């Protein structure tokens, strides 16, 4: 028999980008908030400047079975412990564009969101003001309307300037990359020192990871964070119309029931869907909030391509932010691809480089080993340039999260991922790979090459939509079928855009949190 | 003589390597770099002598100098760690647990490849032959005896790159400033 805890107003599952924001906003409004985190506790000073030590931020045995044919790179994208994936995210925060929300109605492709950019804009602006984004709104010519950035742009070194030469030679525009990294002191946080350790987690709080902004705010407002609490199911009342709380397990296998007035799932894209699928009951035989059959479907990941090159200049590539220095969204128009592929693309230019790790200098040429490697490393450390192309993926119902036959230590099925990059996404990737090499050559690279297809960001699976027959959540991130159940994070996106997902996930979460507060009385009605 | 406090030792180790781990020697826990652990013959916890010798040989063929810098002790230490705390790049590649199986099978398959392709024991390969073996392992997507030997190559090469280039001393070899934000607190490596 499960132990039953004292009820709380809200239980938030997950301490990452979305969960931390929900916890702060709801607690600051006076709600009694408990945040359950499957991983361990962590504070800023636990983040060491080392790509080797940064691997502690990753899952060892993720609750995921990837069956392909393509990988969504779960472990690269996900995180473990307080702050989740957002602890090691690169804080590249462009907004989604207007057309990202209306692809079905405007182009007859993909899906529409149940809201448009103008609905979300105030929440982008609010989050931007909370965390402090650095950039130049005027130079970012592609940017949809919004408040100017509160901080001046990030550092641009030779790395950015030399590569920008290639864009200019091909009549392409570049602008300072919008980044949730401080260039000046802001709301008590110090500015970045441009040492390129973002991927290892920023221990000074210059990068707006959850440990720096929303989790401290949440705790200050009285929210309680509880680590090592593995949520397995959302519990509902007999009619199945109201969430009564969640079930979680302690590391020693004790099952606990946490009653709550509202449940917010922010355990990242895959785990949110898995929890809902595992929450099947008499009234929801195919999983909670899954009468439409769309739960777990429309899984997306940005096809990404790394471009590397060797230049004559000293590129100063060890300086800056991991996410880059400049941005190009010239190919963001949905029909701008020369080969006719539908969707957006963008370039993130001048990523700070380290010698080791998955995105380090050595891994750009995995074919080099032995005596030649040291010469390559010496050359790369001074002369390598780097940028990454990010492409839109299409929401396809066959790309999905389902329950696996394999089970976790508590007897609950793992998530099984069935994913293949959309044909449009693959074409965009091919265009990007060729274009990237051309840009580097135009910039004067002696050698330029691209890496294999990778996957950035994981979206979909619990999509928002107007029609309950084809989506899981409404425009407020609220389950169509259970009105005190909410989901946060990029899993709610019906389309992927080619913009990095964290800012939009935060803006949607902010909108949802405000909705919850404004409609609190009716949530349990 | 200045008293060497634990804090000073951590700081010194950090500045020298950043890979200071807790090894046990003679029942006593000591803070050592993998290089120091190797030099002091700290007993391995997971790998057998043969596995360790072959793993070091392969790592050195991939990244020269990695064996002397203790890549085998680094890997062995991590194979004995709580997987969630493990520092191996195998995590990124979603190598199934336990990682020990992956490393021991990788060594076993590499040895079998040497026997088949070079008609020699892996223990008897000269430098040119080692290079040929590693070249075969590094073929993108290579699977041998139903084992992802290319993935093993990527992981072992990356482990070796970690100990040679991923530390402050490694950055210095490349004339790149390390620029750590903050020194880790005492006990960080436990």
Interface residues (C-beta under 8 A of the other chain):
Chain A: X39 X40 X45 X46 X47 X48 X49 X50 X51 X52 X53 X55 X56 X58 X59 X60 X61 X62 X66 X74 X75 X76 X80 X193 X195 X196 X197 X202 X203 X204 X318 X354 X355 X356 X357 X358 X360 X362 X363 X366 X367 X369 X370 X371 X373 X374 X377 X378 X381 X382
Chain B: X18 X19 X61 X62 X63 X64 X82 X83 X84 X85 X86 X87 X88 X89 X91 X92 X93 X94 X96 X97 X131 X134 X138 X140 X154 X157 X158 X161 X162 X165 X166 X167 X170 X171 X174 X175 X176 X177 X178 X179 X180 X181 X182 X184 X185 X188
